[in-house]
Amino acid sequence: MNNANEPVEARAAGARGNLGMALLTSGLLFATLLAVTDLAQAQSAAAPAAPAAAPVDSSLTIHGITIYGAVDVGLQYQSHGTPESDYFPAGTGELIQKNSNRSVFTATPSNLGQSKIGLQGSTELLEGWSGVFKLETFFNPTSGTISDALKSIALNNGVPLDRQGTNVDSSIAGQAFGGAAYAGVSSPKFGTLTFGRHTGLLADGVAKYDPLAASQAFSVIGFSGAAAGGGDTQNRRLDQSLKYVGKYGPVRGGGQYQFKEITNQFDAAVPGSASGSAGSAWELDVGFDYAGGSIDAFYMNKKDAISVSALSAAQVAGLPALGFSPSNSLASTISDNTTYSLMGQYSFGAPKILFGYEHIEFSNPSTPLGRGTLDIGGYVLAAVNNAAYNNHKVLHIGWAGVKYSVSSKLDVTGAFYGYHQESFATGANAGCSTTVAAQCSGNLNAVSVVADYRFSKRFDIYAGAMWSSVSDGLANGYLNKSTIDPTIGGRFTF
């Protein structure tokens, strides 16, 4: 009976894919029409309109405390993808993934920007000094759930690759304030010093210098988090960190340190608590502004960076003997990472060019972690690999793009993103450049085009697409090697 049903299912899937592509093509055409209309209006010689009334401040601020947020939803077609997750912050795997296996047409959240709600505040303490704080929660508007990427992974524990839903690692793991939770002091003259959970300085740079501002549907470095996290996306945000940023004329600088104590609860081979530098991180930033441009140099060093994935069926079968539950257990790879990066931008008026480069080196951890180590969000590392980088892995990440302001309401952006992994294979595969092993040299390339039209200060619509592909070592084990994801949607901010 299964064989008899397969042609019908195939035709149904094809019909859904064709319908999805047709709807999204219509959306893209509509956006193009808006662009042409807006450009024509911008270039017309019509008489100027009467002066508008003075703008009214509509921010939700009282006694120095501001409520802010964003809701971003859309429709998306993927030529090779996976079913939407209720928990992964981006909803779907817009970037080609190892388990991308079918055409998908679905509603998807947080495409151009993360849906969130937050509180931030500032109050004067002394003359020239203020107390500041920020609390920020991420959510998925299509499911109404708090974003939790690690739950999306745990739900796929033991599931064969070709039957998995979207599951991707992230720094967001169901925390009440996953976006930010910090407080400190600020001075226009001396800068800002805060303590708590922050985005890293490197992540701040990616958000500033990515042509698509770390969009999850259209930017590789926005979706994957490897660039923003110095090799591992969980380090895009750093718990228990002290962060300083300041500006002195055209010069800008910052420093950040993460205090972290990692506990190995169950593994007799790695007993007790890993103290000292285990889990710690350093980040530094020096920048310079001149005329219409700016440039920043970044350094990051992270001990015991954690990258997680779903457990295999065999690993799930072994969980009862360890006393772990499949609902919060994950497989992991541990590394010490060092990152150097240079990013910049220059405005020529309406067009602005943005670019960046990162060099990331992965090595085996100086302090190995054991099974039972607690990860962010209270998840447990049930399978741990401390020896993935006997040869150091080197990853090069580069990007460049142009953002063109057609008018005050319409921006059109095009960008290219590229990853190049040097071979770090050993033994018979040493120096390889094929798909025979994940340690072979390999490439990931992506191209994006997006139009964003602002109807008002708080509401905009967008349409665009990202094409991505992998080859050689970075394509090892992939069911498909490329995908394209035309997406349309709208965003309300307050």
Secondary structure, 3 states (H helix, E strand, C coil): CHHHHHHHHHHHHHHHHHHHHHHHHHHHHHHHHHHHHHHHHHHCCCCCCCCCCCCCCCCEEECCEEEEEEEEEEEEEEEEECCCCCCCCCCCCCCCCCCCCEEEEEEEECCCCCCEEEEEEEEEEECCEEEEEEEEEEEECCCCEECEHHHHHHCCCCCCHHHCCCCCCCCCECCCCCCEEEEEEEECCCEEEEEEEEECHHHHHHHHHCCCCCCCCCCHHHHCCCCCCCCCHHHHEEEEEEEEEEEECCEEEEEEEECCCEECCCCCCCCCEECCCCCCEEEEEEEEEECCEEEEEEEEEEEEEEEEECCCHHHHHCHHHHCCCCCCEEEEEEEEEEEEEEEEEEECCCEEEEEEEEEEEEECCCCCCCCCEECHHHCEEEEEECCCCCCCEEEEEEEEEEEEECCCCEEEEEEEEEEEECCCCCHHHCCCCCCCCCCCCEEEEEEEEEEEEECCCCEEEEEEEEEEEEEEHHHCCCCCCEEECCEEEEEEEC
